[in-house]
């Protein structure tokens, strides 16, 4: 896996502690913090936003109905190794790990991280973030490229390394981080199915 090189935006950001970073910026802006440096994230496309809304809608209802934990969009995840404060598109935190949730960040690795790839984030998603999430123990990592219609699903093996898990012959991916969750990969591409139709297939209604 090729390591990506972090680059700052044209705007200059001072070095700061993680605690200072949590109060930095204005509403609607997205930043990440790596070893004291602050990096501004590119503005997402409409396709990115629509896919994020769809995934949050279906996953949130699933985990709430089954009382498995919580799904959060764009919530800071503090990782200790570099150290870094990452802002994944979507995370799932299981009920057993909910004690690590703070007011405005998760202290440690989420059970599941989903990154929606865009041209401005792909190098990071496949490079530094891939390695950080693996080393921190994020159990499952999804990389979804809506524009190219490519979805990659990684799960940690017994040695702590990500292994890509392919959907079955029917195009269904079986998640391990969220108990008994399965997902038709075709749901990830526009036009998205209605959330109600997904709930029915899952037997929630």
Secondary structure, 3 states (H helix, E strand, C coil): CCCCCCCCCCCCCCCCCHHHHHCCCCCCCCEEEECCEEEECCCCCHHHHHHHHHHHHHHHHHHHHCCCEEEEECCCEEECCCCEEECCCEEEEEHHHHHHECCCCEECCCCEEEEECCCCCHHHHHCHHHHHHHHHCCCEEEEEECCCCEEEEEEECCCCCEEECCCCCCCEEECCCCCCCEEEHHHHCCCCCCHHHHHHHHCCC
